[in-house]
Amino acid sequence: MKITQIRNATLLVEIANHRVLVDPMLAPQGALPSLKYLVGQRRRNPVVALPEGVDALLDSATHALITHCQKGHFDHLDRAGKRWLRERQLPVLCMPEDEDYLRTRGLAVQVLNAHESTEVAGGRITPVPCLHGRGWVGKLMAHGHGYILEWPGEPTLYLAGDTVLTDEVCRVMAALPVDSVSVLPAGGAAMDFGSELIMDADQALRAATGGCGHVVLNHLEALDHCPTRRSDLRLEARRRGLQDRVQVPEDGACLRFDLQGHGR
């Protein structure tokens, strides 16, 4: 299995003979509005460009997988991403609550089961609920789902989606095989007021400590409301003795994992 970190939560997962594009935010640097309104430095998003060579990566995709996309969550599916998917009529896997939203935008939707696994192209995808922030700010969010991807001959992959650390996330990670891979958000995204919307460094590393297998941290250094730095994450992972299990890839980096539990 290969995971290429593209930008923010956008990944290309190569699993079996399939290449799954996750949460495509494809806008040019600075094409989207700031997510800070009253507090802190405002910058237009995304604050970085797509990595070099991304067009060839995107063109290899066989499916897209959406964790959530409504209530203004352009950082997981923006206008450029919708246009790209619509032009290619790539199969777009999503949860039932997003079906109508995506169909009305001309996308080739394939709906996954909300409460059990769905057989997809020789493998299966199982949804895991997200909690995209607590308290009043959480009430404003599209909470979405993460997914467990399982294909014969490949490591189990858990894509957490946009979530804070919850009992459900801990339960899933503790039950994963020792050769599994988890992709967790660690950007500490927050609006001007209220609690965090996704895991920060401490929550992500606590999840890694209690879980099994390799952990990949992303949702970093691409949006103006995500303060966590990659360099700080790597230092803290080393301090906690997690440097052999936790990876924090740069945009454009490709990670490889196998069933012997090796990652590189």
ChimeraX commands (.cxc) that place a marker at each C-alpha (Angstrom):
marker #1 position 0.00,0.00,0.00 radius 0.5
marker #1 position 1.14,3.52,-0.79 radius 0.5
marker #1 position -0.15,6.76,0.68 radius 0.5
marker #1 position 0.78,10.02,-1.00 radius 0.5
marker #1 position 0.16,13.13,1.07 radius 0.5
marker #1 position -1.07,15.76,-1.38 radius 0.5
marker #1 position -2.18,18.68,0.80 radius 0.5
marker #1 position -4.19,19.11,4.00 radius 0.5
marker #1 position -6.55,16.06,4.13 radius 0.5
marker #1 position -6.15,15.26,0.43 radius 0.5
marker #1 position -4.45,11.90,-0.10 radius 0.5
marker #1 position -3.98,9.36,-2.84 radius 0.5
marker #1 position -4.19,5.83,-1.44 radius 0.5
marker #1 position -2.85,3.04,-3.65 radius 0.5
marker #1 position -4.40,-0.18,-2.36 radius 0.5
marker #1 position -4.61,-3.43,-4.31 radius 0.5
marker #1 position -5.09,-2.29,-7.95 radius 0.5
marker #1 position -7.00,0.85,-6.99 radius 0.5
marker #1 position -6.01,4.44,-6.39 radius 0.5
marker #1 position -8.41,6.23,-4.08 radius 0.5
marker #1 position -8.37,10.02,-3.99 radius 0.5
marker #1 position -9.48,11.21,-0.55 radius 0.5
marker #1 position -11.13,14.61,0.05 radius 0.5
marker #1 position -9.85,16.57,-2.96 radius 0.5
marker #1 position -9.21,20.23,-2.17 radius 0.5
marker #1 position -7.58,21.28,-5.45 radius 0.5
marker #1 position -7.81,25.08,-5.46 radius 0.5
marker #1 position -4.68,27.14,-6.19 radius 0.5
marker #1 position -2.91,28.79,-3.28 radius 0.5
marker #1 position -4.92,31.73,-1.92 radius 0.5
marker #1 position -8.06,31.02,-3.98 radius 0.5
marker #1 position -10.31,30.36,-0.96 radius 0.5
marker #1 position -11.34,32.61,1.95 radius 0.5
marker #1 position -9.73,32.82,5.35 radius 0.5
marker #1 position -11.17,30.72,8.17 radius 0.5
marker #1 position -10.13,33.27,10.79 radius 0.5
marker #1 position -12.47,36.21,11.20 radius 0.5
marker #1 position -11.71,38.10,14.40 radius 0.5
marker #1 position -8.66,36.62,16.07 radius 0.5
marker #1 position -5.17,35.93,14.75 radius 0.5
marker #1 position -3.53,36.44,11.39 radius 0.5
marker #1 position -5.93,36.15,8.46 radius 0.5
marker #1 position -4.60,34.55,5.29 radius 0.5
marker #1 position -6.44,33.31,2.25 radius 0.5
marker #1 position -6.56,29.56,1.87 radius 0.5
marker #1 position -4.99,27.25,1.04 radius 0.5
marker #1 position -1.84,28.89,2.35 radius 0.5
marker #1 position 0.39,26.60,0.25 radius 0.5
marker #1 position 0.27,25.45,-3.36 radius 0.5
marker #1 position -0.30,21.89,-4.51 radius 0.5
marker #1 position 2.97,19.92,-4.72 radius 0.5
marker #1 position 4.81,19.44,-7.98 radius 0.5
marker #1 position 3.74,16.45,-10.04 radius 0.5
marker #1 position 0.21,16.42,-8.62 radius 0.5
marker #1 position -1.50,16.26,-12.03 radius 0.5
marker #1 position -0.04,12.84,-12.81 radius 0.5
marker #1 position -1.06,11.59,-9.37 radius 0.5
marker #1 position -4.61,12.82,-9.78 radius 0.5
marker #1 position -4.93,11.36,-13.26 radius 0.5
marker #1 position -4.10,7.90,-11.86 radius 0.5
marker #1 position -7.09,7.92,-9.47 radius 0.5
marker #1 position -9.72,5.20,-9.95 radius 0.5
marker #1 position -12.11,6.30,-7.17 radius 0.5
marker #1 position -12.70,9.24,-4.86 radius 0.5
marker #1 position -13.69,8.96,-1.20 radius 0.5
marker #1 position -15.37,11.83,0.65 radius 0.5
marker #1 position -15.41,12.07,4.46 radius 0.5
marker #1 position -17.65,15.17,4.61 radius 0.5
marker #1 position -18.38,18.06,2.30 radius 0.5
marker #1 position -21.32,20.21,3.43 radius 0.5
marker #1 position -21.72,23.30,5.66 radius 0.5
marker #1 position -18.83,25.09,3.97 radius 0.5
marker #1 position -16.16,22.40,4.39 radius 0.5
marker #1 position -14.24,23.38,1.27 radius 0.5
marker #1 position -11.04,22.06,2.81 radius 0.5
marker #1 position -12.29,18.52,2.01 radius 0.5
marker #1 position -14.08,19.13,-1.26 radius 0.5
marker #1 position -13.78,22.54,-2.88 radius 0.5
marker #1 position -15.16,23.90,-6.14 radius 0.5
marker #1 position -12.03,22.89,-8.05 radius 0.5
marker #1 position -12.29,19.36,-6.65 radius 0.5
marker #1 position -15.94,19.07,-7.65 radius 0.5
marker #1 position -15.17,20.29,-11.15 radius 0.5
marker #1 position -12.28,17.82,-11.49 radius 0.5
marker #1 position -14.45,14.90,-10.36 radius 0.5
marker #1 position -17.37,15.96,-12.54 radius 0.5
marker #1 position -15.26,16.27,-15.68 radius 0.5
marker #1 position -13.82,12.79,-15.24 radius 0.5
marker #1 position -16.99,11.14,-13.84 radius 0.5
marker #1 position -14.79,9.32,-11.36 radius 0.5
marker #1 position -16.79,7.07,-9.00 radius 0.5
marker #1 position -17.27,9.09,-5.80 radius 0.5
marker #1 position -17.79,7.04,-2.62 radius 0.5
marker #1 position -19.70,8.83,0.13 radius 0.5
marker #1 position -22.15,8.43,3.00 radius 0.5
marker #1 position -25.93,8.64,2.45 radius 0.5
marker #1 position -26.23,12.14,3.94 radius 0.5
marker #1 position -23.93,13.51,1.24 radius 0.5
marker #1 position -25.56,11.69,-1.70 radius 0.5
marker #1 position -28.04,14.36,-2.81 radius 0.5
marker #1 position -25.54,17.17,-2.31 radius 0.5
marker #1 position -23.00,15.47,-4.58 radius 0.5
marker #1 position -25.47,14.22,-7.19 radius 0.5
marker #1 position -26.92,17.69,-7.73 radius 0.5
marker #1 position -23.38,18.82,-8.57 radius 0.5
marker #1 position -23.10,16.23,-11.34 radius 0.5
marker #1 position -20.82,13.74,-9.58 radius 0.5
marker #1 position -20.92,9.97,-10.19 radius 0.5
marker #1 position -21.93,8.98,-6.66 radius 0.5
marker #1 position -21.65,5.50,-5.15 radius 0.5
marker #1 position -23.29,5.46,-1.73 radius 0.5
marker #1 position -21.75,3.46,1.12 radius 0.5
marker #1 position -23.74,1.77,3.88 radius 0.5
marker #1 position -24.14,4.03,6.87 radius 0.5
marker #1 position -23.93,1.41,9.62 radius 0.5
marker #1 position -22.07,-1.55,8.15 radius 0.5
marker #1 position -19.39,-2.45,5.65 radius 0.5
marker #1 position -19.82,-2.01,1.90 radius 0.5
marker #1 position -18.15,-4.28,-0.63 radius 0.5
marker #1 position -16.19,-2.11,-3.08 radius 0.5
marker #1 position -14.07,-3.43,-5.96 radius 0.5
marker #1 position -12.91,-6.57,-4.17 radius 0.5
marker #1 position -12.45,-4.94,-0.77 radius 0.5
marker #1 position -14.66,-3.40,1.87 radius 0.5
marker #1 position -15.11,0.00,3.45 radius 0.5
marker #1 position -16.56,0.45,6.94 radius 0.5
marker #1 position -17.67,3.86,8.25 radius 0.5
marker #1 position -16.55,5.24,11.63 radius 0.5
marker #1 position -18.41,8.28,13.04 radius 0.5
marker #1 position -16.50,11.53,13.52 radius 0.5
marker #1 position -16.97,14.21,16.16 radius 0.5
marker #1 position -15.92,17.40,14.39 radius 0.5
marker #1 position -15.72,19.56,17.52 radius 0.5
marker #1 position -17.49,19.63,20.88 radius 0.5
marker #1 position -19.89,22.12,22.44 radius 0.5
marker #1 position -21.61,24.89,20.54 radius 0.5
marker #1 position -19.02,25.00,17.77 radius 0.5
marker #1 position -19.56,21.30,17.11 radius 0.5
marker #1 position -23.25,21.97,16.47 radius 0.5
marker #1 position -22.26,24.07,13.45 radius 0.5
marker #1 position -20.14,21.36,11.82 radius 0.5
marker #1 position -20.80,18.61,9.29 radius 0.5
marker #1 position -19.47,15.76,11.41 radius 0.5
marker #1 position -18.99,13.23,8.63 radius 0.5
marker #1 position -17.29,9.85,8.90 radius 0.5
marker #1 position -13.91,8.24,8.84 radius 0.5
marker #1 position -13.42,4.89,7.11 radius 0.5
marker #1 position -11.68,1.57,7.56 radius 0.5
marker #1 position -10.43,0.22,4.22 radius 0.5
marker #1 position -9.69,-3.52,3.95 radius 0.5
marker #1 position -8.39,-5.27,0.83 radius 0.5
marker #1 position -6.89,-8.78,0.63 radius 0.5
marker #1 position -3.10,-8.72,0.75 radius 0.5
marker #1 position -2.93,-5.13,2.01 radius 0.5
marker #1 position -2.58,-3.56,5.46 radius 0.5
marker #1 position -5.83,-2.37,7.04 radius 0.5
marker #1 position -6.16,1.40,6.66 radius 0.5
marker #1 position -8.09,3.65,9.03 radius 0.5
marker #1 position -8.79,7.14,7.69 radius 0.5
marker #1 position -10.06,9.01,10.74 radius 0.5
marker #1 position -11.52,12.01,8.91 radius 0.5
marker #1 position -12.07,15.31,10.71 radius 0.5
marker #1 position -12.54,14.35,14.34 radius 0.5
marker #1 position -11.36,15.16,17.81 radius 0.5
marker #1 position -10.14,12.26,19.94 radius 0.5
marker #1 position -13.16,10.23,21.07 radius 0.5
marker #1 position -13.79,6.90,22.76 radius 0.5
marker #1 position -14.85,5.53,19.37 radius 0.5
marker #1 position -11.57,6.56,17.74 radius 0.5
marker #1 position -9.63,4.97,20.63 radius 0.5
marker #1 position -11.69,1.78,20.36 radius 0.5
marker #1 position -11.10,1.48,16.62 radius 0.5
marker #1 position -7.37,2.09,16.88 radius 0.5
marker #1 position -6.91,-0.38,19.73 radius 0.5
marker #1 position -8.68,-3.08,17.69 radius 0.5
marker #1 position -6.65,-2.59,14.51 radius 0.5
marker #1 position -4.11,-5.24,13.43 radius 0.5
marker #1 position -0.47,-4.66,14.35 radius 0.5
marker #1 position 0.41,-4.07,10.68 radius 0.5
marker #1 position -2.36,-1.48,10.17 radius 0.5
marker #1 position -2.02,2.15,9.18 radius 0.5
marker #1 position -4.05,5.03,10.64 radius 0.5
marker #1 position -4.25,8.51,9.14 radius 0.5
marker #1 position -5.21,11.10,11.77 radius 0.5
marker #1 position -5.76,14.86,11.56 radius 0.5
marker #1 position -3.40,16.76,13.84 radius 0.5
marker #1 position -3.72,20.40,12.79 radius 0.5
marker #1 position -5.58,21.60,15.89 radius 0.5
marker #1 position -8.04,23.53,13.71 radius 0.5
marker #1 position -10.13,26.07,15.61 radius 0.5
marker #1 position -12.36,29.00,14.79 radius 0.5
marker #1 position -11.99,32.34,16.54 radius 0.5
marker #1 position -13.83,31.06,19.61 radius 0.5
marker #1 position -14.77,27.63,20.92 radius 0.5
marker #1 position -13.02,24.29,21.20 radius 0.5
marker #1 position -10.84,22.60,18.61 radius 0.5
marker #1 position -12.50,21.01,15.60 radius 0.5
marker #1 position -9.95,18.23,15.04 radius 0.5
marker #1 position -7.15,16.64,17.02 radius 0.5
marker #1 position -4.16,18.70,17.99 radius 0.5
marker #1 position -0.67,17.31,18.56 radius 0.5
marker #1 position -1.43,15.94,22.03 radius 0.5
marker #1 position -4.66,14.22,21.03 radius 0.5
marker #1 position -3.17,12.70,17.88 radius 0.5
marker #1 position -0.14,11.36,19.74 radius 0.5
marker #1 position -2.30,10.01,22.57 radius 0.5
marker #1 position -4.33,8.17,19.92 radius 0.5
marker #1 position -1.10,6.78,18.45 radius 0.5
marker #1 position 0.10,5.66,21.88 radius 0.5
marker #1 position -3.09,3.71,22.53 radius 0.5
marker #1 position -3.38,2.26,19.05 radius 0.5
marker #1 position -1.62,-0.32,16.92 radius 0.5
marker #1 position 0.44,-0.11,13.77 radius 0.5
marker #1 position 1.75,2.92,11.92 radius 0.5
marker #1 position 0.22,6.37,12.27 radius 0.5
marker #1 position 0.34,9.11,9.64 radius 0.5
marker #1 position -0.49,12.65,10.74 radius 0.5
marker #1 position -1.85,15.22,8.29 radius 0.5
marker #1 position -4.27,18.17,7.99 radius 0.5
marker #1 position -1.20,20.35,8.60 radius 0.5
marker #1 position 0.22,23.69,7.42 radius 0.5
marker #1 position -2.33,24.24,4.64 radius 0.5
marker #1 position -5.10,26.30,6.30 radius 0.5
marker #1 position -4.91,29.48,8.31 radius 0.5
marker #1 position -6.88,28.06,11.26 radius 0.5
marker #1 position -4.59,25.02,11.77 radius 0.5
marker #1 position -1.69,26.11,14.02 radius 0.5
marker #1 position 0.15,22.79,14.51 radius 0.5
marker #1 position 3.57,22.62,12.86 radius 0.5
marker #1 position 5.08,19.48,11.42 radius 0.5
marker #1 position 8.43,20.13,13.07 radius 0.5
marker #1 position 6.79,20.36,16.50 radius 0.5
marker #1 position 4.87,17.14,15.92 radius 0.5
marker #1 position 8.01,15.25,14.98 radius 0.5
marker #1 position 9.85,16.50,18.05 radius 0.5
marker #1 position 6.98,15.59,20.36 radius 0.5
marker #1 position 6.60,12.14,18.77 radius 0.5
marker #1 position 10.30,11.54,19.41 radius 0.5
marker #1 position 9.97,12.76,23.00 radius 0.5
marker #1 position 7.17,10.23,23.58 radius 0.5
marker #1 position 9.14,7.40,21.97 radius 0.5
marker #1 position 6.81,7.16,18.96 radius 0.5
marker #1 position 9.27,8.06,16.21 radius 0.5
marker #1 position 9.28,4.50,14.79 radius 0.5
marker #1 position 5.48,4.40,14.44 radius 0.5
marker #1 position 4.46,7.99,13.68 radius 0.5
marker #1 position 5.16,9.71,10.37 radius 0.5
marker #1 position 4.46,13.35,9.50 radius 0.5
marker #1 position 4.86,13.58,5.72 radius 0.5
marker #1 position 5.50,16.72,3.74 radius 0.5
marker #1 position 3.14,17.50,0.89 radius 0.5
marker #1 position 4.02,15.33,-2.09 radius 0.5
marker #1 position 5.68,12.62,0.02 radius 0.5
marker #1 position 4.85,8.96,-0.69 radius 0.5
marker #1 position 4.79,6.42,2.16 radius 0.5
marker #1 position 4.84,2.66,1.63 radius 0.5
marker #1 position 3.47,0.02,4.01 radius 0.5
marker #1 position 3.29,-3.80,3.87 radius 0.5
marker #1 position 1.76,-6.69,5.80 radius 0.5
marker #1 position 5.00,-7.31,7.66 radius 0.5
marker #1 position 4.43,-4.05,9.49 radius 0.5
marker #1 position 7.15,-2.19,7.61 radius 0.5
marker #1 position 6.67,1.42,6.67 radius 0.5
marker #1 position 8.98,3.77,4.82 radius 0.5
marker link #1:1,2 radius 0.2
marker link #1:2,3 radius 0.2
marker link #1:3,4 radius 0.2
marker link #1:4,5 radius 0.2
marker link #1:5,6 radius 0.2
marker link #1:6,7 radius 0.2
marker link #1:7,8 radius 0.2
marker link #1:8,9 radius 0.2
marker link #1:9,10 radius 0.2
marker link #1:10,11 radius 0.2
marker link #1:11,12 radius 0.2
marker link #1:12,13 radius 0.2
marker link #1:13,14 radius 0.2
marker link #1:14,15 radius 0.2
marker link #1:15,16 radius 0.2
marker link #1:16,17 radius 0.2
marker link #1:17,18 radius 0.2
marker link #1:18,19 radius 0.2
marker link #1:19,20 radius 0.2
marker link #1:20,21 radius 0.2
marker link #1:21,22 radius 0.2
marker link #1:22,23 radius 0.2
marker link #1:23,24 radius 0.2
marker link #1:24,25 radius 0.2
marker link #1:25,26 radius 0.2
marker link #1:26,27 radius 0.2
marker link #1:27,28 radius 0.2
marker link #1:28,29 radius 0.2
marker link #1:29,30 radius 0.2
marker link #1:30,31 radius 0.2
marker link #1:31,32 radius 0.2
marker link #1:32,33 radius 0.2
marker link #1:33,34 radius 0.2
marker link #1:34,35 radius 0.2
marker link #1:35,36 radius 0.2
marker link #1:36,37 radius 0.2
marker link #1:37,38 radius 0.2
marker link #1:38,39 radius 0.2
marker link #1:39,40 radius 0.2
marker link #1:40,41 radius 0.2
marker link #1:41,42 radius 0.2
marker link #1:42,43 radius 0.2
marker link #1:43,44 radius 0.2
marker link #1:44,45 radius 0.2
marker link #1:45,46 radius 0.2
marker link #1:46,47 radius 0.2
marker link #1:47,48 radius 0.2
marker link #1:48,49 radius 0.2
marker link #1:49,50 radius 0.2
marker link #1:50,51 radius 0.2
marker link #1:51,52 radius 0.2
marker link #1:52,53 radius 0.2
marker link #1:53,54 radius 0.2
marker link #1:54,55 radius 0.2
marker link #1:55,56 radius 0.2
marker link #1:56,57 radius 0.2
marker link #1:57,58 radius 0.2
marker link #1:58,59 radius 0.2
marker link #1:59,60 radius 0.2
marker link #1:60,61 radius 0.2
marker link #1:61,62 radius 0.2
marker link #1:62,63 radius 0.2
marker link #1:63,64 radius 0.2
marker link #1:64,65 radius 0.2
marker link #1:65,66 radius 0.2
marker link #1:66,67 radius 0.2
marker link #1:67,68 radius 0.2
marker link #1:68,69 radius 0.2
marker link #1:69,70 radius 0.2
marker link #1:70,71 radius 0.2
marker link #1:71,72 radius 0.2
marker link #1:72,73 radius 0.2
marker link #1:73,74 radius 0.2
marker link #1:74,75 radius 0.2
marker link #1:75,76 radius 0.2
marker link #1:76,77 radius 0.2
marker link #1:77,78 radius 0.2
marker link #1:78,79 radius 0.2
marker link #1:79,80 radius 0.2
marker link #1:80,81 radius 0.2
marker link #1:81,82 radius 0.2
marker link #1:82,83 radius 0.2
marker link #1:83,84 radius 0.2
marker link #1:84,85 radius 0.2
marker link #1:85,86 radius 0.2
marker link #1:86,87 radius 0.2
marker link #1:87,88 radius 0.2
marker link #1:88,89 radius 0.2
marker link #1:89,90 radius 0.2
marker link #1:90,91 radius 0.2
marker link #1:91,92 radius 0.2
marker link #1:92,93 radius 0.2
marker link #1:93,94 radius 0.2
marker link #1:94,95 radius 0.2
marker link #1:95,96 radius 0.2
marker link #1:96,97 radius 0.2
marker link #1:97,98 radius 0.2
marker link #1:98,99 radius 0.2
marker link #1:99,100 radius 0.2
marker link #1:100,101 radius 0.2
marker link #1:101,102 radius 0.2
marker link #1:102,103 radius 0.2
marker link #1:103,104 radius 0.2
marker link #1:104,105 radius 0.2
marker link #1:105,106 radius 0.2
marker link #1:106,107 radius 0.2
marker link #1:107,108 radius 0.2
marker link #1:108,109 radius 0.2
marker link #1:109,110 radius 0.2
marker link #1:110,111 radius 0.2
marker link #1:111,112 radius 0.2
marker link #1:112,113 radius 0.2
marker link #1:113,114 radius 0.2
marker link #1:114,115 radius 0.2
marker link #1:115,116 radius 0.2
marker link #1:116,117 radius 0.2
marker link #1:117,118 radius 0.2
marker link #1:118,119 radius 0.2
marker link #1:119,120 radius 0.2
marker link #1:120,121 radius 0.2
marker link #1:121,122 radius 0.2
marker link #1:122,123 radius 0.2
marker link #1:123,124 radius 0.2
marker link #1:124,125 radius 0.2
marker link #1:125,126 radius 0.2
marker link #1:126,127 radius 0.2
marker link #1:127,128 radius 0.2
marker link #1:128,129 radius 0.2
marker link #1:129,130 radius 0.2
marker link #1:130,131 radius 0.2
marker link #1:131,132 radius 0.2
marker link #1:132,133 radius 0.2
marker link #1:133,134 radius 0.2
marker link #1:134,135 radius 0.2
marker link #1:135,136 radius 0.2
marker link #1:136,137 radius 0.2
marker link #1:137,138 radius 0.2
marker link #1:138,139 radius 0.2
marker link #1:139,140 radius 0.2
marker link #1:140,141 radius 0.2
marker link #1:141,142 radius 0.2
marker link #1:142,143 radius 0.2
marker link #1:143,144 radius 0.2
marker link #1:144,145 radius 0.2
marker link #1:145,146 radius 0.2
marker link #1:146,147 radius 0.2
marker link #1:147,148 radius 0.2
marker link #1:148,149 radius 0.2
marker link #1:149,150 radius 0.2
marker link #1:150,151 radius 0.2
marker link #1:151,152 radius 0.2
marker link #1:152,153 radius 0.2
marker link #1:153,154 radius 0.2
marker link #1:154,155 radius 0.2
marker link #1:155,156 radius 0.2
marker link #1:156,157 radius 0.2
marker link #1:157,158 radius 0.2
marker link #1:158,159 radius 0.2
marker link #1:159,160 radius 0.2
marker link #1:160,161 radius 0.2
marker link #1:161,162 radius 0.2
marker link #1:162,163 radius 0.2
marker link #1:163,164 radius 0.2
marker link #1:164,165 radius 0.2
marker link #1:165,166 radius 0.2
marker link #1:166,167 radius 0.2
marker link #1:167,168 radius 0.2
marker link #1:168,169 radius 0.2
marker link #1:169,170 radius 0.2
marker link #1:170,171 radius 0.2
marker link #1:171,172 radius 0.2
marker link #1:172,173 radius 0.2
marker link #1:173,174 radius 0.2
marker link #1:174,175 radius 0.2
marker link #1:175,176 radius 0.2
marker link #1:176,177 radius 0.2
marker link #1:177,178 radius 0.2
marker link #1:178,179 radius 0.2
marker link #1:179,180 radius 0.2
marker link #1:180,181 radius 0.2
marker link #1:181,182 radius 0.2
marker link #1:182,183 radius 0.2
marker link #1:183,184 radius 0.2
marker link #1:184,185 radius 0.2
marker link #1:185,186 radius 0.2
marker link #1:186,187 radius 0.2
marker link #1:187,188 radius 0.2
marker link #1:188,189 radius 0.2
marker link #1:189,190 radius 0.2
marker link #1:190,191 radius 0.2
marker link #1:191,192 radius 0.2
marker link #1:192,193 radius 0.2
marker link #1:193,194 radius 0.2
marker link #1:194,195 radius 0.2
marker link #1:195,196 radius 0.2
marker link #1:196,197 radius 0.2
marker link #1:197,198 radius 0.2
marker link #1:198,199 radius 0.2
marker link #1:199,200 radius 0.2
marker link #1:200,201 radius 0.2
marker link #1:201,202 radius 0.2
marker link #1:202,203 radius 0.2
marker link #1:203,204 radius 0.2
marker link #1:204,205 radius 0.2
marker link #1:205,206 radius 0.2
marker link #1:206,207 radius 0.2
marker link #1:207,208 radius 0.2
marker link #1:208,209 radius 0.2
marker link #1:209,210 radius 0.2
marker link #1:210,211 radius 0.2
marker link #1:211,212 radius 0.2
marker link #1:212,213 radius 0.2
marker link #1:213,214 radius 0.2
marker link #1:214,215 radius 0.2
marker link #1:215,216 radius 0.2
marker link #1:216,217 radius 0.2
marker link #1:217,218 radius 0.2
marker link #1:218,219 radius 0.2
marker link #1:219,220 radius 0.2
marker link #1:220,221 radius 0.2
marker link #1:221,222 radius 0.2
marker link #1:222,223 radius 0.2
marker link #1:223,224 radius 0.2
marker link #1:224,225 radius 0.2
marker link #1:225,226 radius 0.2
marker link #1:226,227 radius 0.2
marker link #1:227,228 radius 0.2
marker link #1:228,229 radius 0.2
marker link #1:229,230 radius 0.2
marker link #1:230,231 radius 0.2
marker link #1:231,232 radius 0.2
marker link #1:232,233 radius 0.2
marker link #1:233,234 radius 0.2
marker link #1:234,235 radius 0.2
marker link #1:235,236 radius 0.2
marker link #1:236,237 radius 0.2
marker link #1:237,238 radius 0.2
marker link #1:238,239 radius 0.2
marker link #1:239,240 radius 0.2
marker link #1:240,241 radius 0.2
marker link #1:241,242 radius 0.2
marker link #1:242,243 radius 0.2
marker link #1:243,244 radius 0.2
marker link #1:244,245 radius 0.2
marker link #1:245,246 radius 0.2
marker link #1:246,247 radius 0.2
marker link #1:247,248 radius 0.2
marker link #1:248,249 radius 0.2
marker link #1:249,250 radius 0.2
marker link #1:250,251 radius 0.2
marker link #1:251,252 radius 0.2
marker link #1:252,253 radius 0.2
marker link #1:253,254 radius 0.2
marker link #1:254,255 radius 0.2
marker link #1:255,256 radius 0.2
marker link #1:256,257 radius 0.2
marker link #1:257,258 radius 0.2
marker link #1:258,259 radius 0.2
marker link #1:259,260 radius 0.2
marker link #1:260,261 radius 0.2
marker link #1:261,262 radius 0.2
marker link #1:262,263 radius 0.2
marker link #1:263,264 radius 0.2
view
